[in-house]
Amino acid sequence: MVDFNFTEEQELLRSTVRQFAEKEIAPKISEMLQKKRIPDSIINGMRKLNLFGMTVPEEFGGMGADAVTTGIAVEEISRADPTVSLPVMFLVHNAWSYLISKYAKPELKAEILPKIARGEILTGIASTEPNFGSDIGSMTTTAIRHGDKFILNGEKSFISLVRDIKENGGGYVTVAKTDPKKGTAGVTLFYVPYDPDKIEITPLEEMGREGSSWGALRFKDYPLSEKYIIGELNGGFKLIHEGFEFARALIAVISAATAMTCINNGVEYMKSRKAFGQPIGKNQGLQFQLAEDVAKMEAATTLGYKALWMYDEEQKNGKFSRFEVSKEIAIAKLLSTTWAFDAINDALQWHGAYGYTKNNPQELALRGVRSFQLAEGSREIMKLIIARETLGRDFMKS
Ligand SMILES: Cc1cc2nc3c(=O)[nH]c(=O)nc-3n(C[C@H](O)[C@H](O)[C@H](O)COP(=O)(O)OP(=O)(O)OC[C@H]3O[C@@H](n4cnc5c(N)ncnc54)[C@H](O)[C@@H]3O)c2cc1C
């Protein structure tokens, strides 16, 4: 059976978030650009709608939503914020809070999940290091046991939300080696609360995502009790991919929604802008480009939701294997982020020189969406996953 319908509750959520996005997010983008941060009024509005608690179970005050429903909310948010700053905050926080909800120890869940759901604390992901990104197994950050504590030391780089977590409060799902001799079998996930005495932050300037923040984290002899282990000791390598995959599938939906907004802007412009005595939209050359971009974005959205649905089916019913889900999600992220970037570039071109002016939606979106060909797994890593699952592991480079 194939059913492309969303449920009544999902449609209701879509229209609620759409109204919020149109009224509270879209009009505040210029304020975001000016202040280079997400306005507090937007964060407060998201708190009221429980959008920081989407993946947190209801017993802790969250919405307990599945991945598809989470995708619906972020699709609507993405339509209103071409910089993708808010979609990034939403996706990182909700995808990685899901992992905490699923695998953290009961005492940690009771302590932090209600705050996460209320948006009092934000969740980030600290995996990449200055010398290793794609190759997670080569990380050098360690959390070595001393008595009843694990002492965390090392540096993580290119981490999203560093200023937001510093100012708002929160912590990072952090990957570290607890048994360095064992390679990927000696990797553990921790929840590491932000603590200014134990984490040094170095902000980084980035190409886009004006309202977001980015930077490096240095952990300095940070003692963590067992309570902060997510999942099993030395079981982190497998778990981290569950977080990445949720985030990747959300990125597929975000990229397509952002590009669709730019295409719609382009359509309006094509109807009104005249050249050689007629609206530029009457040129079949532009119509064909438009048609291809619309077709690709519809396919990308469908692939994104299929990826989220498979993730839900695997998580809830064990219907698909981890690897089947990885492959579909890699396909969705690879195609959506590539096609969306190209479609946004087309929409920028249709606007002529206006397209090249600073801070017009297409220019903002181009710089923002470009990040998704790297963040949460690069496009080359998506291709490696697809090839591995298609050819078989024997064909992977050893
Ligand atoms: C905007 C942004 C936000 C980010 N936010 C976070 C965050 O919040 N938390 C976090 O932990 N990380 C974050 N990252 C880091 C991101 O996850 C990494 O950039 C990504 O995983 C790639 O790692 P790398 O940059 O170290 O590149 P490398 O792994 O060093 O790779 C360099 C290049 O070589 C390619 N490559 C590597 N191996 C292969 C191979 N076997 N075959 C073919 N090509 C290969 C890569 O695709 C890439 O193009 C963010 C990055 C960006 C750009």
The ligand as a MOL file (V3000), in Angstrom:
LIG
                    3D

  0  0  0     0  0            999 V3000
M  V30 BEGIN CTAB
M  V30 COUNTS 53 58 0 0 0
M  V30 BEGIN ATOM
M  V30 1 C 27.8200 25.0080 8.0350 0
M  V30 2 C 28.3600 23.7970 8.6940 0
M  V30 3 C 27.8540 23.4160 9.9330 0
M  V30 4 C 28.4020 22.3010 10.5800 0
M  V30 5 N 27.9260 21.9710 11.8310 0
M  V30 6 C 28.4950 20.9150 12.4900 0
M  V30 7 C 28.0570 20.5700 13.8110 0
M  V30 8 O 27.1610 21.1910 14.3820 0
M  V30 9 N 28.6710 19.5460 14.4350 0
M  V30 10 C 29.6690 18.8210 13.8500 0
M  V30 11 O 30.1680 17.9100 14.4710 0
M  V30 12 N 30.1090 19.1270 12.6050 0
M  V30 13 C 29.5490 20.1530 11.9150 0
M  V30 14 N 29.9860 20.4730 10.6560 0
M  V30 15 C 31.0820 19.7350 10.0650 0
M  V30 16 C 30.6330 18.7650 8.9880 0
M  V30 17 O 29.9650 17.6720 9.5390 0
M  V30 18 C 31.8970 18.3580 8.2130 0
M  V30 19 O 32.3200 19.4890 7.4780 0
M  V30 20 C 31.6910 17.1870 7.2800 0
M  V30 21 O 31.3940 16.0230 7.9920 0
M  V30 22 C 32.9520 16.9520 6.4190 0
M  V30 23 O 34.0810 16.8530 7.2370 0
M  V30 24 P 35.3740 17.7770 6.9570 0
M  V30 25 O 34.9010 19.1830 6.7970 0
M  V30 26 O 36.3590 17.5080 8.0260 0
M  V30 27 O 35.9370 17.2770 5.5850 0
M  V30 28 P 36.9030 16.0290 5.3670 0
M  V30 29 O 36.3290 14.8150 5.9840 0
M  V30 30 O 38.2780 16.4010 5.7490 0
M  V30 31 O 36.8210 15.8910 3.7980 0
M  V30 32 C 37.3300 16.8990 2.9050 0
M  V30 33 C 36.6760 16.6670 1.5400 0
M  V30 34 O 37.0370 15.3660 1.0740 0
M  V30 35 C 35.8450 14.6020 0.8450 0
M  V30 36 N 36.0900 13.2100 1.2330 0
M  V30 37 C 36.4760 12.7310 2.4350 0
M  V30 38 N 36.6080 11.4050 2.3920 0
M  V30 39 C 36.2890 11.0180 1.1420 0
M  V30 40 C 36.2220 9.7560 0.4580 0
M  V30 41 N 36.4960 8.6110 1.1010 0
M  V30 42 N 35.8550 9.7330 -0.8360 0
M  V30 43 C 35.5620 10.8830 -1.4940 0
M  V30 44 N 35.5970 12.1040 -0.9080 0
M  V30 45 C 35.9500 12.1650 0.4000 0
M  V30 46 C 34.7660 15.2320 1.6990 0
M  V30 47 O 33.4700 14.9720 1.1990 0
M  V30 48 C 35.1510 16.7080 1.6010 0
M  V30 49 O 34.6400 17.2440 0.4150 0
M  V30 50 C 29.4360 21.5610 9.9700 0
M  V30 51 C 29.9330 21.9510 8.7120 0
M  V30 52 C 29.3970 23.0410 8.0830 0
M  V30 53 C 29.9590 23.4470 6.7490 0
M  V30 END ATOM
M  V30 BEGIN BOND
M  V30 1 1 1 2
M  V30 2 1 2 3
M  V30 3 2 2 52
M  V30 4 2 3 4
M  V30 5 1 4 5
M  V30 6 1 4 50
M  V30 7 2 5 6
M  V30 8 1 6 7
M  V30 9 1 6 13
M  V30 10 2 7 8
M  V30 11 1 7 9
M  V30 12 1 9 10
M  V30 13 2 10 11
M  V30 14 1 10 12
M  V30 15 2 12 13
M  V30 16 1 13 14
M  V30 17 1 14 15
M  V30 18 1 14 50
M  V30 19 1 15 16
M  V30 20 1 16 17
M  V30 21 1 16 18
M  V30 22 1 18 19
M  V30 23 1 18 20
M  V30 24 1 20 21
M  V30 25 1 20 22
M  V30 26 1 22 23
M  V30 27 1 23 24
M  V30 28 2 24 25
M  V30 29 1 24 26
M  V30 30 1 24 27
M  V30 31 1 27 28
M  V30 32 2 28 29
M  V30 33 1 28 30
M  V30 34 1 28 31
M  V30 35 1 31 32
M  V30 36 1 32 33
M  V30 37 1 33 34
M  V30 38 1 33 48
M  V30 39 1 34 35
M  V30 40 1 35 36
M  V30 41 1 35 46
M  V30 42 1 36 37
M  V30 43 1 36 45
M  V30 44 2 37 38
M  V30 45 1 38 39
M  V30 46 1 39 40
M  V30 47 2 39 45
M  V30 48 1 40 41
M  V30 49 2 40 42
M  V30 50 1 42 43
M  V30 51 2 43 44
M  V30 52 1 44 45
M  V30 53 1 46 47
M  V30 54 1 46 48
M  V30 55 1 48 49
M  V30 56 2 50 51
M  V30 57 1 51 52
M  V30 58 1 52 53
M  V30 END BOND
M  V30 END CTAB
M  END
